[in-house]
Amino acid sequence: MKKIIFALLFCSSFAFAQEKFQLSTHILDISKGIGASYVEVELRKQDSTNQNWLFLDKKMTDNNGRIKELLPMNKSNVGIYKLIFKTQSYFVKQQQESFYPFIEVVFEIKDNEHYHVPITLSANGYSTYRGN
């Protein structure tokens, strides 16, 4: 009986601890075919009343160039957002000159679905799309 109660408590606390996120991103360095690791990415939201950009969060990409946990789904996240990829330091570490010191991607969240907003990146270009 104690084992069953422990298992139920463990499973329920684990499920409670897992928070779902509505937004994720990924940077793929297409010149190398790998994720761009340790790139700082800022998230901002446009204020609907005065159009100013409000700072929400700042994170670093992981070893694979990913950030999986942006915008918790515990509230409505409808609005216009901007991801700012601070790419200059990444290219300095690669001993490469880059045309883009940072990249801004503006997009709109219109519902409660998951949004994955990645970029493919090289020293002289980038592309973005809505992924899944």
C-alpha positions in Angstrom: 0.0 0.0 0.0 2.8 2.4 0.9 4.4 1.7 -2.5 1.2 2.6 -4.4 0.7 5.8 -2.4 4.4 6.8 -3.1 4.0 6.0 -6.8 0.8 8.1 -7.0 2.5 11.1 -5.2 5.6 10.8 -7.3 3.6 10.7 -10.6 1.3 13.5 -9.6 4.1 15.8 -8.5 6.1 15.0 -11.7 3.0 15.9 -13.9 2.6 19.1 -11.9 6.2 20.0 -12.3 6.1 19.7 -16.1 5.0 23.0 -17.5 4.0 23.4 -21.1 5.4 26.2 -23.2 3.8 27.8 -26.2 7.0 29.1 -27.9 10.3 27.5 -28.8 13.1 28.4 -31.2 16.2 26.8 -32.9 19.2 28.2 -34.7 20.7 25.9 -37.4 24.1 27.0 -38.7 23.7 25.8 -42.3 27.4 26.4 -43.0 28.2 23.6 -40.6 24.9 21.6 -40.5 24.7 21.9 -36.7 22.8 23.9 -34.1 24.3 27.2 -33.1 25.1 26.7 -29.4 25.2 29.4 -26.7 23.6 32.2 -28.7 21.7 34.8 -26.6 18.1 35.2 -27.6 15.8 37.9 -26.3 12.0 37.8 -26.3 9.9 41.0 -26.5 6.2 41.6 -26.8 4.7 44.7 -28.5 2.5 46.8 -26.2 -0.9 47.1 -28.0 -1.5 50.6 -26.6 1.7 52.4 -27.6 3.5 49.9 -29.9 6.6 49.9 -27.6 8.5 46.6 -27.2 8.4 45.1 -23.7 11.2 42.9 -22.6 10.0 39.5 -21.5 12.9 37.1 -21.3 16.5 36.4 -22.3 17.9 32.8 -22.7 20.8 31.0 -24.4 20.5 28.3 -26.9 21.6 24.9 -25.7 24.3 22.6 -27.2 22.0 21.8 -30.1 21.0 25.4 -30.7 17.6 25.1 -29.1 15.4 27.0 -26.6 12.4 24.9 -25.7 10.9 27.0 -22.9 9.6 30.4 -23.9 6.1 31.7 -22.9 4.4 29.4 -20.4 0.9 28.3 -21.5 -0.7 29.2 -18.1 -2.2 32.3 -19.6 -3.2 33.8 -23.0 -0.2 34.8 -25.1 -2.0 36.4 -28.0 0.0 39.3 -29.4 2.9 40.4 -31.5 6.3 39.2 -30.4 9.9 39.7 -31.5 12.8 37.3 -31.0 16.2 39.0 -31.2 19.1 36.5 -32.0 22.4 38.0 -30.8 24.5 36.3 -33.5 27.7 38.5 -33.5 29.4 36.8 -30.5 28.6 33.4 -32.0 30.5 34.3 -35.2 33.4 35.8 -33.3 33.8 32.5 -31.5 33.8 30.8 -34.9 36.5 33.2 -36.0 34.2 34.3 -38.8 33.0 37.8 -39.9 29.3 38.2 -40.1 27.1 40.6 -41.9 24.4 40.4 -39.2 25.3 41.4 -35.6 21.8 40.4 -34.6 18.6 39.2 -36.2 15.1 40.3 -35.3 12.1 38.1 -36.2 8.7 39.5 -35.6 5.6 37.2 -35.5 2.1 37.1 -34.2 0.6 34.5 -31.8 -3.2 34.3 -32.6 -4.3 31.2 -30.6 -3.2 28.6 -28.0 -1.2 26.4 -30.4 2.5 25.8 -30.1 4.7 28.2 -32.1 8.2 27.1 -33.1 10.1 30.0 -34.7 13.5 28.8 -35.9 16.2 30.4 -38.1 18.7 28.9 -40.4 21.9 30.9 -40.3 25.1 31.6 -42.1 27.6 34.5 -41.8 26.0 36.3 -44.7 22.3 35.2 -44.6 19.4 33.8 -42.6 16.0 32.5 -43.1 13.0 31.9 -40.9 9.7 30.0 -40.9 7.0 28.7 -38.6 8.0 25.2 -37.6 6.3 22.7 -35.3 
